[in-house]
């Protein structure tokens, strides 16, 4: 069963909920996959719209799976939840006997639950052990969906070289003070391991010039994002997962993806653009020899953003962007 704290934590409003439902153009008899079901906000709305259809929710977070399973139980056989990363979409559908789907939804990034649970180590606002794993299961050879890595934020901070730290802070956090922060981390751990989020925040603050710490985002925000992305390989799985979803989609089926920072959005935008592009032959050739044809039609020419009403209720939705593509 789920304790009261978990129920409260997962009661937040799902981002761009109505826009996602419109984007997916749900058919009552269709099969839909929510690749990041979390607290089942989007999943529940999809399931409500189904009659003879089916909803499969995936999540790599154990607590999210428990929450979603309980919340979707009211839909009976219309909905089920699988403890898995959406990168394993192919194998999950294969095990469930699903050959084709009508829609795929992914709400990328860290969840409010993970940020608001200090012991998970995602937040720079509370002191906790450095962890940041979305899937904390050990690798189980008998479970094809169990975690393939036990890498934690502690491992990244305490074992990566200065050059590696500088790279992930710059590439994944877009942190302009990456060299200074990486240098301070390496120097600090020479004395003793950096074990907590609080200790890491202090090091980051010391590395950033005082003038740059005034106003704007928390000085550790970008670094924590970068380390979290590295721990969970978040960017690596986006394109392969969308390619898998496209293969499973029926013609006319749709993919809807919500992103929360520029790195994710850039990958989704480029992946959709590549899927939508046709012939790549040089213009000098009289006929096409590559045979490449568009595989999707992009529904959202520009990303869909939260409206003022949603922003007032859920400030965390401010950076959200929704992109939708339809299989041809």
C-alpha positions as a printed Julia matrix, in Angstrom:
328×3 Matrix{Float64}:
   0.0     0.0     0.0
   0.99    3.63   -0.43
   1.56    5.8     2.58
  -0.13    9.18    3.0
   2.99   11.15    2.16
   3.27    9.45   -1.22
  -0.38   10.16   -1.96
   0.1    13.85   -1.18
   3.32   14.06   -3.18
   1.77   12.54   -6.28
  -1.3    14.8    -6.21
   0.33   17.51   -8.34
  -1.31   18.58  -11.61
   0.06   16.83  -14.68
   1.79   19.2   -17.09
   0.0    20.17  -20.34
  -2.65   17.55  -19.61
  -5.4    18.72  -21.98
  -2.88   19.55  -24.67
  -1.45   16.03  -24.49
  -4.9    14.47  -24.8
  -5.66   16.62  -27.84
  -2.27   15.87  -29.34
  -2.69   12.11  -28.99
  -6.15   12.24  -30.61
  -7.18    9.22  -28.54
  -9.35    6.52  -30.07
 -11.62    4.63  -27.61
 -10.47    1.3   -29.03
  -6.78    2.22  -29.3
  -3.69    0.96  -27.5
  -1.61    3.66  -25.8
   1.69    3.68  -23.96
   2.59    6.26  -21.32
   6.35    5.84  -21.17
   6.73    7.88  -17.97
   3.51    7.28  -16.05
   4.69    8.66  -12.69
   1.63    9.32  -10.53
  -0.68    8.26  -13.39
  -2.01   11.74  -14.14
  -1.68   11.5   -17.91
  -2.29    7.74  -17.82
  -5.61    8.14  -16.0
  -6.83   10.69  -18.53
  -5.94    8.38  -21.39
  -7.63    5.39  -19.71
 -10.81    7.43  -19.11
 -11.14    7.9   -22.85
 -10.85    4.21  -23.67
 -13.71    1.73  -24.05
 -12.26   -1.42  -25.58
  -8.76    0.04  -25.77
  -5.77   -0.46  -23.51
  -3.28    1.7   -21.61
   0.2     0.49  -20.71
   2.12    2.65  -18.26
   5.9     2.39  -17.88
   8.09    3.88  -15.18
  11.56    3.1   -13.87
  10.83    4.49  -10.4
   9.62    1.79   -8.0
   7.42    4.1    -5.94
   5.85    5.6    -9.06
   4.99    2.1   -10.25
   3.23    1.36   -6.94
   1.32    4.65   -7.02
   0.31    4.3   -10.66
  -0.76    0.67  -10.22
  -3.08    1.59   -7.37
  -4.52    4.63   -9.14
  -5.12    2.81  -12.4
  -6.71   -0.21  -10.71
 -10.15    1.39  -11.18
  -9.81    0.78  -14.92
  -9.35   -2.96  -14.51
  -7.87   -4.75  -17.52
  -7.93   -1.54  -19.53
  -4.72   -0.4   -17.8
  -1.53   -1.99  -16.5
   1.82   -0.7   -15.24
   5.25   -2.18  -15.96
   8.4    -1.37  -13.98
  10.64   -0.45  -16.9
  12.42    2.4   -18.65
  10.67    3.52  -21.84
  13.89    2.69  -23.67
  12.73   -0.94  -23.33
   9.43   -0.23  -25.07
  10.05   -2.91  -27.69
  10.56   -5.73  -25.22
   7.7    -4.64  -22.95
   5.22   -4.62  -25.82
   6.57   -7.94  -27.05
   6.05   -9.55  -23.66
   2.5    -8.19  -23.53
   1.74   -9.51  -27.02
   1.32   -6.01  -28.43
   2.44   -5.63  -32.05
   1.1    -2.16  -32.76
   0.09    0.9   -30.74
  -2.02    3.97  -31.47
  -0.12    6.46  -29.37
   2.98    7.05  -27.23
   3.47    9.7   -24.55
   6.67   10.62  -22.72
   7.02   13.27  -20.0
  10.79   13.56  -19.75
  13.05   14.5   -16.88
  12.77   14.32  -13.11
   9.36   14.11  -11.41
   8.01   16.37   -8.67
   7.93   13.33   -6.39
  11.63   12.71   -6.88
  12.51   16.36   -6.3
  10.32   16.55   -3.21
  11.69   13.39   -1.58
  14.98   14.57   -0.01
  16.43   11.11    0.59
  16.49   10.48   -3.17
  19.28   13.04   -3.47
  17.82   14.92   -6.46
  17.28   18.25   -4.73
  19.81   20.95   -3.97
  17.35   22.38   -1.43
  17.8    19.63    1.21
  20.78   17.76    2.61
  20.75   14.05    1.73
  23.05   11.26    0.48
  24.21   11.75   -3.11
  22.12    9.29   -5.13
  19.88   10.67   -7.93
  19.0     7.26   -9.39
  15.54    7.12  -10.94
  15.75    3.33  -10.88
  17.49    2.13   -7.74
  17.02   -1.61   -8.35
  20.13   -3.76   -8.56
  20.64   -5.63  -11.82
  18.62   -8.86  -11.76
  19.52  -11.41  -14.47
  16.01  -12.84  -14.2
  14.32   -9.46  -14.72
  14.9    -7.98  -18.21
  13.62   -4.6   -17.03
  15.86   -4.17  -13.97
  18.51   -1.49  -13.84
  21.63   -2.05  -15.94
  23.76    0.27  -13.8
  24.25    1.03  -10.13
  25.92    4.38  -10.89
  25.01    7.07   -8.35
  25.69   10.77   -8.0
  28.22    9.86   -5.3
  30.14    7.81   -7.87
  30.12   10.62  -10.42
  31.23   13.27   -7.94
  33.9    11.17   -6.26
  35.37    9.08   -9.08
  35.09   11.04  -12.32
  38.22   12.86  -13.45
  38.29   16.64  -13.51
  38.01   16.57  -17.3
  34.98   14.24  -17.16
  33.27   16.39  -14.55
  33.94   19.52  -16.59
  32.45   17.86  -19.68
  29.18   16.73  -18.09
  28.7    20.02  -16.22
  29.15   21.96  -19.45
  27.38   19.59  -21.86
  24.47   18.49  -19.65
  24.12   21.48  -17.35
  25.21   24.22  -19.76
  27.13   25.53  -16.77
  29.54   28.31  -17.76
  31.53   27.86  -14.55
  32.06   24.14  -15.21
  35.89   24.34  -15.1
  35.88   26.1   -11.71
  33.28   23.74  -10.22
  35.04   20.61  -11.48
  38.34   21.85  -10.08
  36.8    22.58   -6.66
  35.11   19.17   -6.53
  38.35   17.34   -7.24
  40.24   19.43   -4.67
  37.57   18.92   -1.98
  37.45   15.13   -2.35
  41.22   14.89   -1.83
  40.52   15.55    1.85
  37.44   13.35    2.2
  34.7    11.91   -0.05
  31.81   14.24   -0.9
  28.88   12.31    0.52
  25.85   14.61    0.61
  23.93   17.05   -1.54
  24.56   19.76    1.05
  28.31   19.31    0.84
  28.18   19.44   -2.95
  26.04   22.58   -2.93
  28.58   24.31   -0.67
  31.42   23.42   -3.04
  29.47   24.68   -6.06
  28.6    27.95   -4.33
  32.25   28.53   -3.45
  33.27   27.91   -7.06
  30.86   30.44   -8.55
  31.78   34.14   -8.25
  29.6    36.05   -5.78
  28.24   38.38   -8.46
  27.03   35.42  -10.52
  25.23   33.92   -7.51
  22.95   36.91   -7.05
  19.4    36.56   -8.37
  18.23   34.08  -10.96
  18.44   30.31  -10.5
  19.95   28.52   -7.53
  23.72   28.3    -8.16
  23.64   24.48   -7.98
  20.68   23.98  -10.32
  22.65   23.42  -13.52
  25.24   21.17  -11.88
  22.61   18.98  -10.25
  20.8    18.67  -13.58
  24.03   17.63  -15.26
  24.91   14.99  -12.69
  21.36   13.6   -12.7
  21.4    13.28  -16.49
  24.73   11.46  -16.33
  23.57    9.06  -13.6
  20.38    8.11  -15.45
  21.67    8.34  -19.07
  18.6    10.48  -19.75
  19.62   11.96  -23.08
  20.99    8.72  -24.51
  17.62    6.95  -24.53
  15.4     9.62  -26.11
  16.08    9.06  -29.82
  16.17    5.23  -29.63
  12.92    5.22  -27.65
  11.19    7.47  -30.2
  12.44    5.27  -33.03
  11.03    2.22  -31.24
   7.72    4.01  -30.69
   7.56    4.93  -34.38
   8.08    1.32  -35.41
   5.22    0.23  -33.15
   2.82    2.99  -34.15
   0.06    2.31  -36.62
  -0.28    4.77  -39.52
  -2.1     7.76  -38.06
  -0.79    6.98  -34.57
   0.85    9.8   -32.66
   3.84   10.46  -30.41
   3.61   13.27  -27.83
   6.72   14.29  -25.88
   7.04   16.83  -23.06
  10.51   18.24  -22.37
  11.74   20.54  -19.61
  15.1    21.83  -20.79
  16.8    22.73  -24.05
  18.94   19.59  -24.26
  15.91   17.27  -24.23
  13.89   19.52  -26.53
  16.72   19.77  -29.05
  16.92   15.96  -29.33
  13.14   15.57  -29.71
  12.92   18.39  -32.25
  15.78   16.99  -34.34
  14.49   13.41  -34.13
  11.04   14.46  -35.32
  12.61   16.58  -38.08
  14.7    13.63  -39.28
  11.62   11.39  -39.25
   9.68   13.99  -41.24
  12.35   14.58  -43.89
  12.2    12.99  -47.3
  14.73   12.7   -50.09
  18.28   13.7   -49.14
  19.78   13.42  -52.63
  21.79   16.38  -53.98
  19.59   18.77  -55.96
  21.86   18.21  -58.95
  20.53   14.67  -59.39
  17.57   14.47  -61.82
  15.87   11.7   -59.84
  15.87   10.41  -56.26
  18.28    7.54  -55.66
  18.23    7.48  -51.84
  14.62    6.33  -51.62
  14.13    8.13  -48.31
  10.53    9.12  -47.6
   8.98   11.03  -44.71
   7.84    8.74  -41.92
   5.91   11.26  -39.83
   3.99   14.49  -40.12
   4.87   17.04  -37.44
   1.63   18.2   -35.8
   3.14   20.95  -33.66
   5.09   23.27  -35.95
   6.08   25.13  -32.78
   6.15   23.54  -29.31
   3.0    23.86  -27.22
   3.63   25.83  -24.01
   1.64   26.06  -20.76
  -0.94   28.82  -20.59
  -1.22   31.47  -17.88
  -3.85   29.47  -16.0
  -1.64   26.39  -15.76
   1.4    28.46  -14.78
  -0.57   30.0   -11.92
  -1.48   26.56  -10.58
   1.79   24.77  -11.36
   4.86   27.06  -11.6
   7.09   24.05  -12.31
   5.42   23.74  -15.71
   7.03   27.0   -16.86
   9.8    25.34  -18.87
   7.61   22.58  -20.34
   7.33   22.14  -24.12
   5.11   19.65  -25.93
   5.88   18.31  -29.42
   3.62   15.94  -31.35
   4.23   13.89  -34.51
   1.92   11.57  -36.45
   3.06    8.46  -38.29
   2.36    8.5   -42.03
